[in-house]
Amino acid sequence: MKAKLENLVLQMYREGTRFEEAVREFQRVFILTVLRDKKGNQCRTADKLGMHRNTLRRTIRDLQLDLGPIREAARRRPPRAERLDWLKQRATIRMGRGR
């Protein structure tokens, strides 16, 4: 991973990317990645990033991140077939406990 990061930094340097712009882009991608993983939950994201929720919210605002697509993806229900599989597994587990 270190080699990949070094190559990316070298590429950005050669393209003339300024330090502040590189840091901003890294923050943007890193925060969006964790937010997607935590399904848009800012409290869990802040905890995973090791920062206070208010600091995360301020950073999101400063970076002008659009959370709409992440929130929309978090609201989507899984396909019907997946829900049925989940219900069947749950029923099987419950039946096993009752014995």
Disulfide bonds with the S-S distance in Angstrom:
none
